[in-house]
Amino acid sequence: MGEWLPANGAKRRLEMRMRINKRFEKLRERKEKGFIAYITAGDPSLSGTVEMVKRLADVGVDLIELGIPFSDPIADGRVNQAAAERALAAGANWRGILDTVQEIRENVDLPIIFFSYLNPLYAVGFDKAMKAAARAGIDGLLLLDLPIEEAEPFDAAFSENMLDKISLITPTTPPERMDRILKTASGFVYCVSRTGVTGVQASIAGGAKDVLIETRRHTDLPIALGFGISTPAQAADAATMADAVIVGSAIVKRFDEERHNSNGRRAVAKWVGTLVRAVKEV
């Protein structure tokens, strides 16, 4: 979409920029933890993505991560790789994804971020892609394969388009590097509970708490914990440590296994609701 979208004015862009901050402020006021749901845009279809997001919003999800399908998702496990393949095979592309976000925005005011590798945005033109994302209604981006050492040339596009820069911290991130990463972060911090790729796990890694403690020494931003969370018990456990819990592969897997219609999506959203309640009850 990029240049195809009309400008909406600085006021609207500022309101968009504040969605993530406002959501976490409300959570703090309510003394609640947040729930962040990941799905792949275009899996199984872009129209299906619109309905999925609406239904996730209905069961109390606080923030949506929309994965941009990419042919070489090196940080993703088998479930999310397969979702990206299905989305690409179904014809999901950048312009279609932006149209989808605009359609979602007609009914959903939750914060939405793009979860992406650099290549799909670079192919469009990074600055154009960021401008188009902001105009469509995206609040921030997490770029999985952009190391801090190479990030500076891209930072201006975040600030110019009032997009939050969501940063990743892993169990192997040393304190000095963590400090560099978090100096330019905004919105919230995505803490990875374990090393490796995305995917459902039997339990939360034992080192997750240590990562969160170290991260809190370097930032006042809300911290979300993700990678491998798939049950209400795991979600509740993660919520005792972090400000928000991220569930991705388990949701993607459920949506794929259910019927690809409104009844199937309603059933998956109902299951996601059990995870949301587990987080809210902590």
N, C-alpha and C positions, 0 to 999 in steps of 0.2 A: 504493500500500500504506500508507505513512505510519503511522497509528494501528492498522492491522490487524495489524502485526507485533508479536510479544511482545518485551518487553525482555529482553536477554541479559546484563545486568550490566556493571558498570564494567570488570571484569577482561578480559572478551572484547573490549570496545571498545578497551581499551588495547592488547591484542594486535593488533587490526586496525590501530590507529594506527601500530604499529611495523613493519608489513610492508614498507613502502617503505624505511624506514631500514635494516632488517635485510638487505634484498636488496642495497642498495648497499654495506653493510658487507662482505657476503660477496664481492661483486665486487672490492672493494678488496683483501681478503685473498688472493683468487686472482689478483690483478693482471690482471683481465679487464674488458672494457667491456661495458656492458649493451645489450640489444636490447628495444625497446619496439614492440609491434605495435598498430595501430589497426584496428578494424572498427566498422561501424555496427550497433548493437543492432537486431535484427529484420529484417535484410537477409540472406537473402530471407525468413527466418522467425525467430521467437524460439527454436524448437527447434533450428534450424540454427545459431543463435548459440552455443548451449550446446556443440554438437559442435565448432564452429570454435575456441572458446577451449580446449577440451580438447586438440585436435590441435596448436594453437599452443604450448601448454604442453609437449606431448610432444617438440617439436623444439627446445626450449631457449629459447623466448622468456622474458624476465625480468619483464616487466610488460605488462599489457593496458590499452589505452585503449578504452573502450566509448563510441561516439558516441551521444548521445541524438538521435533523428531530430526534425528541426524543419523547418517549411515554408518558412522564409526564412533559410537558412544562408549569410549574406553573406560569411563568411571562407573558405568552401569552394569548391573548383573543381568542374568538371563531374562528375567521377567521384563525389565524395562527396555532391554535391547529388542525383544520380540515386539513390544508395544510400539517402538519407534519404526520397526520394519512394517508393521501392519498399517501404521498411520501414513507412511510414505507410499506404500502400495495402494492405499485408498485415495491418494492424490493430495494429501495435506501439503501445503506450501506456505511460504511466508505471507503472501497476500491473503490467502484463505484464512490463516490463523488470525490475522489482524481483523478481518471481517467477523470472525467468530468472537473475538474479544469485544468488539463493538456491540454485537448482538447480546452477549452476556451482560454488558453494562446497561442494557435497557431495563434489567430487572434485578441485578445483583450489585450491591455497593461494597462488598467485601474487598479488602486488599488483594490484588492479584500480582504475582511476580512471574517473570519468565525464568525458567531453569534451562540454561542453554550452553552449548559449546560455542566457541568463537566462530568457527567456519560458517555456519548458516547465516550469521549476522554480517560477517565479512563479505560473503557472496553478494549481499544486497548493497553493501556499503555501510560501514559501521555507524557513521553519523546519521545517515538517512534512516537506518533501522531503528536507532534509539529515538529519533524524533517521531517516527511513525508509531512506535510502541507507546510512547507517552500520549500521543494524540488519540490512540485507540482506547486508552484507559488502563494501561499497565502502570504499576506503582514502583517497580524495581526489577533488577535483574541479578541473577547469580550466574556468573560465567565460570564454568567448571575448570576450564583449561587455560585460564589467563593467570600466570604466576605474577606475584607482586613485583618482581624484577622487570617485567615487561608491561605493567599496567598503566604507568603514568600517561602515555599518549592517549589512552582511552578515557581517562578520568574526567576530562572536560565535558565529554558527551553526557555523562551522568548528571553533572551539576547543571549544565545548560538546559537539559530537558527535565530537571527536577525529578530524577529517578533515583531511588535508593540503590546503593551499591551493597548487595548482600554478600558477605565474605564467608569463606569456608575455613574452619579451623579443624585440624585432625589431631589424633593422639601423637603423631610424630612431629608436629609443628614446634620447633624450639621457641623459647620465650622471646628471644631477640627478633625472630622473624614474625612471631605473633604480634609483637608491638608494631611492626611496620605494616602488617596487613590491616590491623584494626584502626590505625590512624586515619585511613580513608574510607572505612566502613560506615554504613548508615542503615537505618531501618531496624535490622536485627542481625545477629550473628548466627550462622548455621554451624553448630558443633557436630562433628562426625563422631559417633560413639565407638567406632572401631576402624582399623585399617582395612583396605580392600574395596570391593565394589558394592553397589547397592544390592539389597536382597533380604528376604525374610530370614530371621535367625531365631534359634530356640530361646535365647536369653540376651539381655543387654550386656555388652562387654564390661568386664570388671573395671577397666580403666576409664570408663566414661566419666565418673565423678571427678577424677583427677584432672581430666581435660577441662571440665566446667570450672573447677576451682581456679585453675591457672588462667583461663580465659577471663574470669571476673576480675582478676588482678590488672587486666589491661584495658578494660572497657566498662562503660556504664550502660551500654546498649542491652536490650533484651537478648537472651541467649536461648536458642531453640536446639533441641537434641534430636537427631535423626539417624537413619541407617539401621535397618533390621527390626524395627518395632512393628509387631503384627497382632498383638492380643491386648485385651483390656488390662490384664495384669502388667504387661510390659509397659503399656502407655502410662498407667498409674505410677509405676516405678520411676519412669523417666520424668514424670511431672513433679516428683518429689525433689528432683535435682535441678531442673531447668525451668525457664519461664514459659516455654512452649514445647510441644512435642510434634515431631514431623513423622507422618506415616505415608509411605509411597508405594513400594512394591506390593505390599499386601492389598492395597486398594486397587491398584492396576490389575492384579491377578484376579481379584473378585469380580471386577467389571468384565474381564475377558471371559471368565467361566460362566457367568450368568447369561441369561437371554439378552440379546442386544435390542431391547425394546423398553418401553416405559416401565413395565412391570419388573423387568430384570434390574433396571437402574434404581427403581424404588427399593427393591430388596437389598441391594448393595448399600444404598444410603442408610437404610435402617440398621445394617450391621455397623457401618461407620459410626452411627449414633451411639452404639455401645462403647466404642473407643472414646468418643467425645465425652460421654458421661463419666467414664472412668477418670479422665483427666480433670474434669470440672469438680469431681468429688474429693480430690486430694486436698 
